[in-house]
Amino acid sequence: MRPTKSPLQAMALYSAILSQLVGSVLIGLFTGMWLDEQFGTAPLFLIIFLLAGLALGVWAMLQTVRKFESGDQ
């Protein structure tokens, strides 16, 4: 039987997931907006970097959950 995780560890996991997803999406959003402003390509870079930020955020979230589930701290 696996040892149970404490509620504080679960809160830390949720906080890490939230910060990774929100942070990567915001970085992609602002980078895309800045590049669109520099090159005058209205929503092109915004969409590309927003989707890339979302994909990287989901990837980072999966890595964090796998690490948490395996017991590595």
Legacy VTK file of the C-alpha trace (Angstrom):
# vtk DataFile Version 3.0
C-alpha trace
ASCII
DATASET POLYDATA
POINTS 73 float
0.000 0.000 0.000
1.284 3.467 -0.919
1.811 5.986 1.841
-0.699 8.817 1.712
0.423 12.287 0.737
-0.179 15.132 3.132
-2.648 17.890 2.253
0.235 20.362 2.131
1.939 18.315 -0.565
-1.267 18.312 -2.594
-1.561 22.079 -2.211
2.041 22.466 -3.358
1.293 20.306 -6.412
-1.784 22.368 -7.307
0.163 25.597 -6.867
2.971 24.346 -9.100
0.523 23.242 -11.793
-1.338 26.548 -11.692
1.806 28.646 -11.863
3.255 26.592 -14.725
0.113 26.779 -16.825
-0.648 30.435 -16.178
2.979 31.509 -16.449
3.653 29.766 -19.737
0.417 31.035 -21.299
1.113 34.612 -20.164
4.690 34.502 -21.445
3.445 33.203 -24.810
0.708 35.827 -24.902
2.953 38.803 -24.186
5.757 37.547 -26.426
3.312 37.114 -29.297
1.813 40.554 -28.745
5.258 42.137 -28.659
6.386 40.379 -31.840
3.163 41.348 -33.621
3.769 44.955 -32.623
7.352 44.831 -33.877
6.548 43.254 -37.259
2.970 44.485 -37.795
1.567 40.980 -38.199
-1.566 41.497 -36.098
-2.662 38.171 -34.592
-0.136 35.817 -36.235
2.573 35.620 -33.569
-0.001 36.017 -30.800
-1.758 32.835 -31.865
1.478 30.914 -32.474
3.069 31.814 -29.151
-0.166 31.423 -27.200
-0.561 27.865 -28.472
3.131 27.151 -27.886
2.856 28.491 -24.331
-0.197 26.345 -23.686
1.545 23.245 -25.043
4.659 23.874 -22.947
2.517 24.508 -19.884
0.695 21.202 -20.311
4.005 19.403 -20.861
5.485 20.956 -17.705
2.331 20.073 -15.769
2.578 16.437 -16.846
6.239 16.315 -15.804
5.361 17.767 -12.400
2.527 15.287 -11.837
4.741 12.355 -12.868
7.441 13.496 -10.460
4.896 13.901 -7.665
3.350 10.479 -8.300
6.722 8.713 -8.420
7.641 10.091 -5.012
10.717 12.041 -6.112
11.006 15.241 -4.159
LINES 1 74
73 0 1 2 3 4 5 6 7 8 9 10 11 12 13 14 15 16 17 18 19 20 21 22 23 24 25 26 27 28 29 30 31 32 33 34 35 36 37 38 39 40 41 42 43 44 45 46 47 48 49 50 51 52 53 54 55 56 57 58 59 60 61 62 63 64 65 66 67 68 69 70 71 72
